[in-house]
Amino acid sequence: MRNDKVFLELLYICIHIITQCVFQDHFPPDKQGNVWKTLREKYGRAFFWSGVIKVFHDLVMFTPPLILSALLVHVSQPNPSKGKLQL
């Protein structure tokens, strides 16, 4: 058991060192940036408006069950005044 744990730790260290050596030239530390900042700068308005549309869509999809529930409650209640629609 202990040998397996040591082996996995050594493997992790080796992989970490190899990836640092390989990707150091491709992504120098001063050129690394925040992915979210880059996406916001490039597609900020599109993300914002797609979020607004998504919230509106969720609200529109949430209302039919509420309307159906209110309609079922209204229909199931005995109404003494027939012919009058009271919502």
Secondary structure, 3 states (H helix, E strand, C coil): CHHHHHHHHHHHHHHHHHHHHHHHHHCCHHHCCCHHHHHHHHHHHHHHHHHHHHHHHHHHHHHHHHHHHHHHHHHHCCCCCCCCCCC
